[in-house]
């Protein structure tokens, strides 16, 4: 059985506002989000839909994913870059003819959100 990959997002109350950190267990680095709005953007319904399509329909490229989602390529590409930045997915380069395409692949199984007050 493969090891479960978990991404942890921690909300920390500091001086009357929440600071948000995302910790990666591999290298212990932290990314500072810019408040609750960034968390909402990262965990939006559209990104959940995108992750579901990647998981269930296995698109061959970002363009293929945009077609399956019936969304603009640029919007999907921006969302993919955000999900990749925070370690939810990775892009696998595949060479086809004279082009390189990037196949999105989910690399996590669980997202844990902690709230520290």
Residue pairs with C-beta under 8 A, 6 or more apart in sequence:
4 109
4 110
5 107
5 108
5 109
5 110
6 25
6 108
6 109
6 110
6 111
6 112
7 22
7 24
7 86
7 87
7 88
7 108
7 110
7 111
7 112
8 22
8 23
8 25
8 111
8 112
8 113
8 114
9 20
9 21
9 22
9 39
9 111
9 112
9 113
9 114
10 20
10 21
10 22
10 23
10 113
10 114
10 115
10 116
11 18
11 19
11 20
11 36
11 39
11 113
11 114
11 115
11 116
12 18
12 19
12 20
12 21
12 116
13 19
13 116
13 117
17 35
18 35
18 36
19 32
19 33
19 35
20 32
20 33
20 35
20 36
20 38
20 39
21 30
21 31
21 32
21 33
22 30
22 31
22 33
22 86
22 87
23 29
23 30
24 87
31 85
31 86
33 39
33 42
41 82
42 82
42 83
42 86
43 111
46 71
46 79
47 79
47 82
47 83
49 69
50 65
50 69
50 76
50 79
50 80
50 83
51 83
51 88
51 89
51 106
53 59
53 65
53 68
53 69
54 65
54 89
54 104
54 105
54 106
55 106
57 68
59 65
59 68
59 103
59 104
60 94
60 101
60 103
61 94
61 101
61 102
61 103
62 73
62 76
62 77
62 80
62 91
62 101
62 102
62 104
63 73
63 101
65 76
65 80
65 104
66 72
66 73
66 75
66 76
66 77
69 76
80 89
80 91
80 104
83 89
84 90
84 91
87 107
87 108
88 106
88 107
88 108
88 111
89 104
89 105
89 106
89 107
90 104
90 105
90 107
91 102
91 103
91 104
91 105
92 102
92 103
92 104
92 105
93 100
93 101
93 102
93 103
94 100
94 101
94 102
94 103
